[in-house]
Amino acid sequence: MTGSSLGPMSMQAALDAIRARIERAAAASGRPADAISLVAVSKTHPAERVAELLACGQRRFGENRVQEAQAKFPALREQHPDLVLHLIGPLQTNKAADAVRLADVIETLDRPRLADAIARAAEAGGRLPELLVQVNIGDEPQKAGVARADAEKFIRNCQTRFGDRLTGLMCIPPVEGDPRPHFRALADLAAGFGLQTLSMGMSGDFEQAIEEGATQVRVGSALFGARPVQESATQAIQTPPAGATPPLASLAR
Ligand SMILES: *Cc1c(COP(=O)(O)O)cnc(C)c1O
C-alpha cells in the first residue's frame, strides 16, 4: 500500500466501521457510545486525506509532529473552524510555543521542563490548550511519558499549575502482552486525581481500552490504511522520511 487515497466512499465506510466497533465495545461494558471520542491519527497522511475525513463528519485529529501539523492544519481549520487538533507525539521544549499556538489538546506532557515551557508559552500567547499527562505505564526505557514512580507527584504539580486545563492522562502500553492491566492502571491513576479524560487505545487495542474506561481512542491505520512510512507508536526512533538519502551514503557516492 502506498498511502494513496481510497476515495471518499471507502473513507466513509472505514469511519463507519470504526464507529460501529466503538459502539459495540461501549455497549459491551455498559457505557454510552458518546462517552468515547475518536481521534483520527492522520500523521504521515496528506491534508487531502484529512479533508476527506472532514467531509465524512470527523472533526478530531491527532498528529505526532508539530511541524507536520503546522503544515497541514491551519488551512483545514479555515474551512472547518470546529476541527479539534490533538498533539500526541513527544514534544521538545523548543517546540512548546508552536504546540501551544496550534493544538487544542496536548496529550504528551511528561516532564517538569516541558510543563515550564508550556506555561511560559501560554502566558506569552494568551492561550492554553487542554493538557493530558502521558504516563510511561509499562516503564519502558525507550518510551516517552513520566515514569510510574514519578507520576503522582508530577500529576499533582500539573494540577496545581494548570488547574482544570489538565483534564486527564494518556498512555501507550507495551506492544507485547495484554494491554488491559496497563489500561486499568492508567484509569486507577486518573481516578485518584479526579481526572475524567483517558486517552488510551490504538488500532490494535481500542476495544479493550474502551472496556477499561477509555474516553478517547487514537486510531490511525485502521482508519487511513497503513502509513506510507511505517512509524512505530513506541515513539522511540525517528525514522527518516521515505526517499531520504542517509547523509553518509550520499557522501560516499
Ligand atoms: C501513531 C499513533 C497512534 C495510532 O496508531 P495506529 O496503530 O495506527 O492506530 C496512536 N497514538 C500515538 C501516540 C501514535 O503515535
The ligand as an SDF file (V2000), in Angstrom:
LIG
                    3D

 15 15  0  0  0  0  0  0  0  0999 V2000
    0.6170    6.5890   15.5000 C   0  0  0  0  0  0  0  0  0  0  0  0
   -0.0140    6.6980   16.8360 C   0  0  0  0  0  0  0  0  0  0  0  0
   -1.3100    6.1840   17.0570 C   0  0  0  0  0  0  0  0  0  0  0  0
   -2.1090    5.4530   16.0030 C   0  0  0  0  0  0  0  0  0  0  0  0
   -1.5910    4.1800   15.8040 O   0  0  0  0  0  0  0  0  0  0  0  0
   -2.3810    3.0750   14.9170 P   0  0  0  0  0  0  0  0  0  0  0  0
   -1.8580    1.8160   15.4190 O   0  0  0  0  0  0  0  0  0  0  0  0
   -2.0550    3.3820   13.5040 O   0  0  0  0  0  0  0  0  0  0  0  0
   -3.8290    3.2650   15.2040 O   0  0  0  0  0  0  0  0  0  0  0  0
   -1.8570    6.3690   18.3030 C   0  0  0  0  0  0  0  0  0  0  0  0
   -1.1860    7.0030   19.2980 N   0  0  0  0  0  0  0  0  0  0  0  0
    0.0410    7.5100   19.1230 C   0  0  0  0  0  0  0  0  0  0  0  0
    0.7140    8.2050   20.2390 C   0  0  0  0  0  0  0  0  0  0  0  0
    0.6750    7.3740   17.8870 C   0  0  0  0  0  0  0  0  0  0  0  0
    1.9170    7.8740   17.7210 O   0  0  0  0  0  0  0  0  0  0  0  0
  1  2  1  0
  2  3  1  0
  2 14  2  0
  3  4  1  0
  3 10  2  0
  4  5  1  0
  5  6  1  0
  6  7  2  0
  6  8  1  0
  6  9  1  0
 10 11  1  0
 11 12  2  0
 12 13  1  0
 12 14  1  0
 14 15  1  0
M  END
$$$$
